[in-house]
Amino acid sequence: MGELIAFYLLAGIAVATALAMVITRNAVHSALFLVLNLVVVAVFYLLLGAPFVAMVQIAVYAGAVMVLFLFVIMMLGAERVGGTTGLRWQVPLAGALGAALIGGTLFAFLRAPAGLAPVGSPPVPFGDPAAIGERLLTTYVLPFEITSVLLLIAMIGAVVLARDSGPEGK
């Protein structure tokens, strides 16, 4: 019963920090709300019994990636988000996509079978470093490599954006 209460409390914190991340107009504050959200996700992993995945979540995402985000935000001088520079159709489209996401989640939740896994099935090692490494380099090798290429493209994009575009920079 205590884990259920902790889950609902953490779920509320996760939703609140995600909303605050999207709503806030300061990019640095938004990045810090994302750090809080990532820490809450790490606590979810601890509740699931995967301490290795929780520590990787904090070290990699809340640590290294967020330092990179904050570095790029400060380097580009984009602390404040400007006024309404978007198109008029973006707000209704975002609302419709959000409603579709919530509807799909509710549909999947209501159609999910109740109960636990069958008694005869062996437990799957969740969060075991050896199992994670084996899956990453066998079953999920293509998404793993695509992610590395996307990170490389993002790094090149950050360098191009930060480069001096004045006459002497060419």
NUVO-689376 format. One record per residue: residue in one letter; x, y, z of N, C-alpha, C, CB in turn; residue number from 1. Coordinates in Angstrom, 2 decimals. Glycine has a CB too. Layout:
REM residues N
> tike/n_px/n_py/n_pz/ca_px/ca_py/ca_pz/c_px/c_py/c_pz/cb_px/cb_py/cb_pz/migu
> A/X/Y/Z/X/Y/Z/X/Y/Z/X/Y/Z/NUM
...
REM end
This chain:
REM residues 170
> tike/n_px/n_py/n_pz/ca_px/ca_py/ca_pz/c_px/c_py/c_pz/cb_px/cb_py/cb_pz/migu
> M/0.82/-1.20/0.00/0.00/0.00/0.00/0.87/1.26/0.00/-0.94/0.00/1.21/1
> G/2.02/1.18/0.70/2.91/2.33/0.75/3.51/2.67/-0.60/4.00/2.09/1.75/2
> E/3.80/1.61/-1.40/4.36/1.85/-2.74/3.33/2.52/-3.63/4.83/0.53/-3.37/3
> L/2.05/2.16/-3.47/1.00/2.77/-4.28/0.86/4.25/-3.94/-0.34/2.05/-4.05/4
> I/0.93/4.59/-2.67/0.86/6.00/-2.26/2.07/6.76/-2.80/0.80/6.12/-0.73/5
> A/3.26/6.14/-2.70/4.47/6.78/-3.23/4.36/6.97/-4.73/5.71/5.95/-2.89/6
> F/3.80/5.97/-5.42/3.64/6.09/-6.87/2.74/7.26/-7.23/3.07/4.79/-7.46/7
> Y/1.58/7.37/-6.59/0.67/8.46/-6.91/1.26/9.82/-6.56/-0.65/8.26/-6.18/8
> L/1.96/9.90/-5.46/2.62/11.15/-5.09/3.67/11.54/-6.12/3.25/11.03/-3.69/9
> L/4.51/10.57/-6.50/5.54/10.84/-7.50/4.95/11.12/-8.87/6.50/9.67/-7.59/10
> A/3.85/10.46/-9.20/3.19/10.72/-10.48/2.68/12.16/-10.53/2.03/9.73/-10.71/11
> G/2.13/12.64/-9.43/1.69/14.03/-9.38/2.85/15.00/-9.54/0.96/14.30/-8.07/12
> I/3.97/14.69/-8.88/5.16/15.54/-9.01/5.69/15.51/-10.44/6.27/15.08/-8.03/13
> A/5.69/14.32/-11.06/6.17/14.20/-12.44/5.32/15.01/-13.40/6.20/12.74/-12.87/14
> V/4.01/14.94/-13.24/3.11/15.70/-14.12/3.28/17.19/-13.87/1.64/15.28/-13.91/15
> A/3.40/17.59/-12.61/3.56/19.02/-12.29/4.87/19.57/-12.85/3.52/19.24/-10.78/16
> T/5.96/18.81/-12.72/7.23/19.32/-13.25/7.23/19.33/-14.77/8.39/18.47/-12.73/17
> A/6.56/18.36/-15.40/6.48/18.36/-16.86/5.66/19.56/-17.35/5.85/17.05/-17.37/18
> L/4.56/19.85/-16.68/3.76/21.01/-17.07/4.53/22.31/-16.83/2.44/21.04/-16.29/19
> A/5.22/22.39/-15.71/6.00/23.59/-15.43/7.12/23.76/-16.45/6.58/23.53/-14.01/20
> M/7.69/22.66/-16.90/8.75/22.72/-17.91/8.22/23.30/-19.21/9.34/21.33/-18.15/21
> V/7.03/22.92/-19.58/6.46/23.39/-20.84/5.93/24.82/-20.72/5.34/22.46/-21.30/22
> I/5.37/25.17/-19.58/4.71/26.46/-19.42/5.68/27.61/-19.18/3.72/26.39/-18.29/23
> T/6.77/27.36/-18.46/7.66/28.45/-18.08/8.29/29.11/-19.31/8.76/27.94/-17.15/24
> R/8.55/30.42/-19.21/9.08/31.18/-20.33/10.60/31.30/-20.29/8.45/32.56/-20.36/25
> N/11.21/30.93/-19.17/12.66/31.01/-19.05/13.25/29.64/-19.39/13.08/31.46/-17.62/26
> A/14.15/29.59/-20.35/14.70/28.32/-20.81/15.52/27.62/-19.73/15.56/28.53/-22.06/27
> V/16.21/28.38/-18.91/17.00/27.77/-17.83/16.08/27.13/-16.81/17.91/28.82/-17.15/28
> H/15.01/27.82/-16.43/14.05/27.25/-15.49/13.40/26.01/-16.09/12.97/28.30/-15.12/29
> S/13.11/26.05/-17.38/12.53/24.90/-18.05/13.47/23.70/-17.99/12.20/25.24/-19.51/30
> A/14.76/23.93/-18.21/15.74/22.84/-18.12/15.83/22.30/-16.70/17.12/23.33/-18.59/31
> L/15.74/23.16/-15.71/15.79/22.70/-14.31/14.54/21.89/-13.94/15.94/23.90/-13.36/32
> F/13.39/22.29/-14.47/12.18/21.48/-14.25/12.33/20.11/-14.92/10.93/22.20/-14.80/33
> L/13.01/20.07/-16.06/13.27/18.79/-16.71/14.18/17.92/-15.85/13.89/19.00/-18.10/34
> V/15.16/18.52/-15.20/16.02/17.77/-14.28/15.18/17.15/-13.16/17.13/18.69/-13.68/35
> L/14.28/17.93/-12.58/13.40/17.39/-11.53/12.57/16.23/-12.05/12.48/18.49/-10.99/36
> N/12.06/16.37/-13.26/11.26/15.31/-13.84/12.09/14.05/-14.04/10.66/15.77/-15.17/37
> L/13.32/14.20/-14.50/14.19/13.04/-14.70/14.55/12.36/-13.39/15.45/13.46/-15.43/38
> V/14.68/13.14/-12.33/14.95/12.55/-11.01/13.74/11.75/-10.53/15.31/13.65/-9.98/39
> V/12.54/12.27/-10.77/11.33/11.53/-10.38/11.24/10.22/-11.17/10.06/12.39/-10.62/40
> V/11.60/10.25/-12.44/11.61/9.02/-13.23/12.62/8.03/-12.65/11.93/9.32/-14.71/41
> A/13.76/8.52/-12.17/14.74/7.65/-11.54/14.16/7.01/-10.27/16.01/8.43/-11.20/42
> V/13.38/7.75/-9.52/12.75/7.17/-8.33/11.72/6.12/-8.73/12.07/8.28/-7.47/43
> F/11.04/6.33/-9.86/10.14/5.29/-10.37/10.91/4.00/-10.65/9.43/5.77/-11.66/44
> Y/12.10/4.14/-11.24/12.92/2.95/-11.49/13.31/2.27/-10.18/14.18/3.34/-12.27/45
> L/13.58/3.05/-9.14/13.89/2.45/-7.84/12.68/1.69/-7.30/14.32/3.53/-6.83/46
> L/11.48/2.23/-7.49/10.28/1.54/-7.04/10.06/0.24/-7.81/9.06/2.43/-7.20/47
> L/10.53/0.20/-9.06/10.41/-1.02/-9.86/11.49/-2.04/-9.55/10.45/-0.67/-11.33/48
> G/12.45/-1.67/-8.71/13.50/-2.60/-8.34/14.66/-2.62/-9.32/12.94/-3.96/-8.22/49
> A/14.94/-1.49/-9.95/16.04/-1.40/-10.91/16.98/-0.27/-10.49/15.50/-1.17/-12.35/50
> P/17.82/-0.50/-9.49/18.69/0.58/-9.02/19.74/0.99/-10.04/19.36/0.16/-7.74/51
> F/20.22/0.05/-10.86/21.22/0.39/-11.87/20.63/1.36/-12.89/21.74/-0.87/-12.57/52
> V/19.43/1.08/-13.37/18.79/1.96/-14.34/18.50/3.32/-13.72/17.49/1.33/-14.87/53
> A/18.14/3.35/-12.44/17.88/4.62/-11.76/19.15/5.47/-11.68/17.32/4.37/-10.35/54
> M/20.26/4.85/-11.34/21.51/5.62/-11.25/22.01/6.06/-12.63/22.59/4.79/-10.56/55
> V/21.80/5.23/-13.64/22.14/5.64/-15.01/21.26/6.81/-15.44/21.99/4.44/-16.01/56
> Q/19.99/6.77/-15.07/19.07/7.86/-15.38/19.57/9.17/-14.78/17.66/7.55/-14.85/57
> I/20.00/9.13/-13.55/20.48/10.35/-12.90/21.83/10.78/-13.47/20.60/10.14/-11.39/58
> A/22.75/9.84/-13.64/24.09/10.19/-14.10/24.09/10.68/-15.54/25.03/9.01/-13.97/59
> V/23.39/9.97/-16.41/23.44/10.31/-17.84/22.48/11.44/-18.17/23.10/9.09/-18.69/60
> Y/21.21/11.29/-17.83/20.22/12.28/-18.25/20.23/13.51/-17.36/18.84/11.67/-18.26/61
> A/20.01/13.32/-16.06/19.94/14.48/-15.16/21.31/15.11/-14.98/19.37/14.07/-13.81/62
> G/22.35/14.39/-15.26/23.70/14.93/-15.11/24.25/15.45/-16.41/24.63/13.90/-14.56/63
> A/24.75/14.55/-17.24/25.49/14.94/-18.44/24.64/15.65/-19.48/26.12/13.72/-19.05/64
> V/23.49/15.11/-19.81/22.68/15.70/-20.87/22.16/17.08/-20.45/21.51/14.78/-21.22/65
> M/21.77/17.21/-19.19/21.25/18.51/-18.75/22.36/19.55/-18.66/20.55/18.37/-17.40/66
> V/23.57/19.14/-18.32/24.69/20.08/-18.36/24.90/20.56/-19.79/25.99/19.43/-17.80/67
> L/24.80/19.65/-20.74/24.91/20.02/-22.15/23.80/20.98/-22.56/24.88/18.77/-23.04/68
> F/22.57/20.70/-22.16/21.44/21.59/-22.48/21.69/22.98/-21.90/20.12/21.01/-21.93/69
> L/22.06/23.04/-20.62/22.29/24.35/-20.00/23.45/25.08/-20.65/22.55/24.18/-18.50/70
> F/24.49/24.35/-21.02/25.62/24.96/-21.71/25.19/25.57/-23.04/26.73/23.92/-21.95/71
> V/24.40/24.85/-23.81/23.92/25.37/-25.10/22.99/26.56/-24.89/23.20/24.26/-25.90/72
> I/22.12/26.49/-23.90/21.21/27.61/-23.63/22.00/28.86/-23.28/20.22/27.25/-22.50/73
> M/22.98/28.72/-22.41/23.78/29.87/-22.00/24.67/30.36/-23.15/24.64/29.51/-20.79/74
> M/25.21/29.44/-23.94/26.09/29.82/-25.02/25.34/30.58/-26.12/26.76/28.59/-25.61/75
> L/24.11/30.17/-26.38/23.32/30.84/-27.41/22.62/32.09/-26.89/22.30/29.88/-27.98/76
> G/22.60/32.26/-25.58/21.92/33.42/-25.00/20.42/33.35/-25.16/22.43/34.68/-25.63/77
> A/19.88/32.15/-25.07/18.44/31.95/-25.28/17.72/31.71/-23.96/18.20/30.79/-26.24/78
> E/18.08/32.48/-22.92/17.45/32.25/-21.63/15.96/32.57/-21.65/18.13/33.08/-20.56/79
> R/15.61/33.62/-22.34/14.20/34.03/-22.40/13.60/33.62/-23.73/14.06/35.55/-22.20/80
> V/12.42/33.02/-23.65/11.69/32.68/-24.86/10.97/33.94/-25.31/10.69/31.49/-24.63/81
> G/11.06/34.24/-26.59/10.45/35.46/-27.12/8.94/35.41/-27.08/10.91/35.70/-28.54/82
> G/8.33/36.39/-27.69/6.87/36.48/-27.74/6.30/35.39/-28.61/6.43/37.84/-28.26/83
> T/5.10/35.59/-29.08/4.43/34.60/-29.90/5.00/34.67/-31.31/2.90/34.81/-29.90/84
> T/5.95/33.81/-31.58/6.55/33.77/-32.91/5.97/32.63/-33.73/8.06/33.64/-32.81/85
> G/5.14/31.81/-33.15/4.58/30.65/-33.84/3.42/31.03/-34.74/4.14/29.61/-32.85/86
> L/2.97/30.08/-35.45/1.84/30.28/-36.33/0.55/30.06/-35.55/1.90/29.33/-37.53/87
> R/-0.54/30.60/-36.06/-1.82/30.50/-35.33/-2.34/29.08/-35.25/-2.86/31.37/-35.99/88
> W/-2.01/28.24/-36.19/-2.53/26.89/-36.20/-1.78/25.96/-35.25/-2.47/26.33/-37.59/89
> Q/-0.68/26.42/-34.66/0.10/25.54/-33.79/-0.61/25.24/-32.48/1.44/26.18/-33.50/90
> V/-1.29/26.21/-31.90/-1.96/25.99/-30.61/-3.10/24.99/-30.75/-2.49/27.33/-30.05/91
> P/-4.01/25.14/-31.73/-5.07/24.12/-31.86/-4.53/22.74/-32.22/-6.07/24.55/-32.91/92
> L/-3.48/22.71/-33.05/-2.89/21.42/-33.40/-2.27/20.75/-32.18/-1.83/21.60/-34.50/93
> A/-1.56/21.53/-31.35/-0.98/20.98/-30.13/-2.07/20.47/-29.19/-0.11/22.04/-29.42/94
> G/-3.15/21.21/-29.07/-4.27/20.76/-28.23/-4.89/19.47/-28.75/-5.33/21.85/-28.15/95
> A/-5.07/19.39/-30.07/-5.64/18.17/-30.65/-4.72/16.98/-30.47/-5.94/18.38/-32.12/96
> L/-3.42/17.18/-30.67/-2.47/16.08/-30.48/-2.39/15.66/-29.01/-1.08/16.49/-30.98/97
> G/-2.45/16.63/-28.09/-2.47/16.29/-26.67/-3.72/15.50/-26.30/-2.39/17.55/-25.83/98
> A/-4.88/15.91/-26.84/-6.12/15.18/-26.58/-6.05/13.77/-27.16/-7.32/15.93/-27.16/99
> A/-5.44/13.63/-28.34/-5.29/12.30/-28.93/-4.37/11.43/-28.09/-4.74/12.41/-30.36/100
> L/-3.31/12.02/-27.55/-2.39/11.27/-26.69/-3.10/10.81/-25.42/-1.17/12.13/-26.33/101
> I/-3.85/11.69/-24.80/-4.58/11.32/-23.58/-5.64/10.27/-23.89/-5.24/12.56/-22.95/102
> G/-6.34/10.43/-25.02/-7.34/9.44/-25.41/-6.73/8.08/-25.69/-8.09/9.92/-26.64/103
> G/-5.60/8.05/-26.38/-4.92/6.78/-26.65/-4.42/6.12/-25.38/-3.76/6.99/-27.59/104
> T/-3.92/6.93/-24.45/-3.46/6.38/-23.18/-4.61/5.78/-22.39/-2.76/7.46/-22.36/105
> L/-5.73/6.50/-22.34/-6.90/5.97/-21.63/-7.43/4.71/-22.30/-8.01/7.03/-21.57/106
> F/-7.44/4.69/-23.62/-7.89/3.50/-24.35/-7.01/2.30/-24.03/-7.88/3.77/-25.86/107
> A/-5.69/2.50/-24.05/-4.77/1.40/-23.74/-4.90/0.97/-22.29/-3.32/1.82/-24.03/108
> F/-5.10/1.93/-21.40/-5.24/1.61/-19.97/-6.51/0.81/-19.72/-5.25/2.88/-19.13/109
> L/-7.59/1.19/-20.35/-8.86/0.50/-20.11/-8.91/-0.87/-20.77/-10.01/1.35/-20.62/110
> R/-8.15/-1.08/-21.83/-8.14/-2.38/-22.52/-7.09/-3.34/-21.96/-7.90/-2.17/-23.99/111
> A/-6.22/-2.85/-21.08/-5.16/-3.70/-20.54/-5.76/-4.76/-19.63/-4.12/-2.84/-19.76/112
> P/-5.26/-5.99/-19.74/-5.78/-7.04/-18.86/-5.36/-6.79/-17.41/-5.29/-8.42/-19.32/113
> A/-6.29/-7.04/-16.51/-6.00/-6.87/-15.09/-5.26/-8.09/-14.57/-7.29/-6.64/-14.28/114
> G/-4.47/-7.90/-13.55/-3.76/-9.01/-12.94/-2.28/-8.99/-13.24/-4.35/-10.31/-13.41/115
> L/-1.61/-9.98/-12.72/-0.17/-10.08/-12.87/0.19/-11.10/-13.94/0.49/-10.45/-11.54/116
> A/1.47/-11.31/-14.13/1.95/-12.29/-15.10/1.59/-13.69/-14.62/3.49/-12.17/-15.30/117
> P/1.50/-14.64/-15.55/1.20/-16.02/-15.14/2.22/-16.55/-14.15/1.14/-16.94/-16.37/118
> V/1.78/-17.48/-13.31/2.63/-17.98/-12.23/3.81/-18.77/-12.77/1.81/-18.85/-11.27/119
> G/3.64/-19.48/-13.86/4.69/-20.35/-14.37/5.81/-19.63/-15.12/4.10/-21.35/-15.25/120
> S/5.64/-18.33/-15.42/6.66/-17.64/-16.21/7.83/-17.22/-15.32/6.05/-16.40/-16.92/121
> P/9.06/-17.40/-15.82/10.22/-16.98/-15.02/10.33/-15.47/-14.99/11.50/-17.59/-15.58/122
> P/10.86/-14.92/-13.91/10.98/-13.46/-13.83/12.02/-12.96/-14.82/11.34/-13.03/-12.40/123
> V/11.68/-11.85/-15.46/12.60/-11.23/-16.41/13.52/-10.31/-15.63/11.82/-10.45/-17.52/124
> P/14.83/-10.41/-15.83/15.74/-9.52/-15.09/15.58/-8.09/-15.59/17.22/-9.97/-15.24/125
> F/15.06/-7.23/-14.74/14.79/-5.84/-15.10/15.87/-4.97/-14.49/13.38/-5.39/-14.63/126
> G/16.63/-4.30/-15.32/17.64/-3.39/-14.82/18.99/-4.03/-14.59/17.18/-2.78/-13.57/127
> D/19.15/-5.30/-14.96/20.43/-5.97/-14.81/21.39/-5.44/-15.87/20.26/-7.51/-14.91/128
> P/22.58/-4.96/-15.51/23.48/-4.38/-16.50/23.84/-5.34/-17.63/24.74/-3.93/-15.83/129
> A/24.02/-6.61/-17.33/24.37/-7.57/-18.38/23.20/-7.74/-19.36/24.75/-8.93/-17.77/130
> A/21.98/-7.80/-18.84/20.81/-7.94/-19.71/20.61/-6.69/-20.55/19.55/-8.24/-18.88/131
> I/20.85/-5.53/-19.96/20.71/-4.28/-20.72/21.73/-4.23/-21.85/20.87/-3.06/-19.79/132
> G/22.98/-4.55/-21.54/24.03/-4.53/-22.56/23.77/-5.53/-23.67/25.37/-4.81/-21.93/133
> E/23.31/-6.72/-23.30/23.01/-7.74/-24.31/21.88/-7.28/-25.23/22.64/-9.06/-23.64/134
> R/20.83/-6.71/-24.64/19.71/-6.24/-25.46/20.10/-5.06/-26.35/18.54/-5.83/-24.58/135
> L/20.90/-4.13/-25.80/21.31/-2.97/-26.59/22.13/-3.37/-27.81/22.11/-2.00/-25.74/136
> L/22.98/-4.36/-27.66/23.88/-4.71/-28.75/23.42/-5.89/-29.58/25.23/-5.00/-28.19/137
> T/22.22/-6.43/-29.29/21.66/-7.48/-30.14/20.29/-7.07/-30.67/21.55/-8.81/-29.35/138
> T/19.31/-7.02/-29.80/17.95/-6.74/-30.23/17.76/-5.30/-30.67/16.98/-7.05/-29.12/139
> Y/18.34/-4.35/-29.93/18.12/-2.93/-30.19/19.34/-2.22/-30.76/17.69/-2.24/-28.92/140
> V/20.13/-2.91/-31.57/21.36/-2.29/-32.08/21.04/-1.18/-33.08/22.25/-3.36/-32.75/141
> L/20.00/-1.32/-33.90/19.67/-0.27/-34.86/19.18/1.01/-34.17/18.61/-0.77/-35.84/142
> P/18.22/0.94/-33.23/17.84/2.17/-32.53/18.99/2.78/-31.74/16.68/1.90/-31.60/143
> F/19.86/1.94/-31.20/21.02/2.42/-30.45/21.94/3.23/-31.36/21.80/1.24/-29.83/144
> E/22.20/2.73/-32.56/23.06/3.45/-33.50/22.37/4.69/-34.05/23.46/2.52/-34.65/145
> I/21.07/4.63/-34.29/20.33/5.81/-34.76/20.39/6.91/-33.72/18.86/5.46/-35.09/146
> T/20.29/6.54/-32.45/20.39/7.53/-31.37/21.76/8.17/-31.35/20.11/6.87/-30.01/147
> S/22.81/7.39/-31.58/24.16/7.97/-31.59/24.32/8.94/-32.75/25.22/6.86/-31.66/148
> V/23.75/8.63/-33.91/23.83/9.54/-35.06/23.03/10.81/-34.78/23.30/8.84/-36.35/149
> L/21.86/10.68/-34.15/21.06/11.87/-33.81/21.79/12.77/-32.82/19.72/11.45/-33.23/150
> L/22.48/12.18/-31.85/23.25/12.98/-30.90/24.41/13.69/-31.60/23.78/12.10/-29.77/151
> L/25.03/13.03/-32.55/26.10/13.66/-33.32/25.56/14.83/-34.14/26.78/12.63/-34.24/152
> I/24.41/14.64/-34.76/23.79/15.73/-35.54/23.43/16.90/-34.63/22.53/15.22/-36.27/153
> A/22.91/16.62/-33.43/22.57/17.69/-32.49/23.81/18.45/-32.06/21.85/17.13/-31.27/154
> M/24.91/17.74/-31.85/26.15/18.40/-31.45/26.68/19.28/-32.57/27.21/17.36/-31.06/155
> I/26.64/18.80/-33.80/27.07/19.61/-34.94/26.17/20.83/-35.10/27.08/18.77/-36.25/156
> G/24.86/20.65/-34.91/23.93/21.77/-34.98/24.20/22.82/-33.93/22.53/21.28/-34.84/157
> A/24.54/22.38/-32.71/24.85/23.34/-31.65/26.11/24.13/-31.99/25.03/22.63/-30.30/158
> V/27.10/23.47/-32.57/28.33/24.17/-32.95/28.05/25.16/-34.07/29.41/23.16/-33.39/159
> V/27.24/24.78/-35.04/26.91/25.68/-36.15/26.13/26.89/-35.65/26.10/24.93/-37.24/160
> L/25.19/26.68/-34.72/24.41/27.79/-34.18/25.27/28.72/-33.34/23.25/27.26/-33.36/161
> A/26.23/28.17/-32.64/27.06/28.99/-31.76/28.19/29.69/-32.50/27.63/28.13/-30.66/162
> R/28.46/29.28/-33.70/29.56/29.86/-34.47/29.27/31.32/-34.79/29.80/29.05/-35.76/163
> D/30.28/32.13/-34.79/30.12/33.55/-35.11/29.76/33.67/-36.59/31.41/34.36/-34.78/164
> S/28.63/34.29/-36.89/28.20/34.41/-38.29/28.47/35.79/-38.86/26.72/34.09/-38.40/165
> G/29.31/36.57/-38.17/29.68/37.90/-38.68/30.61/37.81/-39.88/30.34/38.73/-37.56/166
> P/30.99/38.97/-40.44/31.85/38.96/-41.62/33.21/38.34/-41.35/32.03/40.36/-42.13/167
> E/33.75/38.52/-40.13/35.06/37.94/-39.86/34.94/36.46/-39.52/35.75/38.69/-38.72/168
> G/33.74/35.95/-39.26/33.55/34.54/-38.92/33.44/33.67/-40.16/32.32/34.38/-38.08/169
> K/33.39/34.28/-41.34/33.20/33.48/-42.55/34.50/33.10/-43.16/32.38/34.22/-43.55/170
REM end
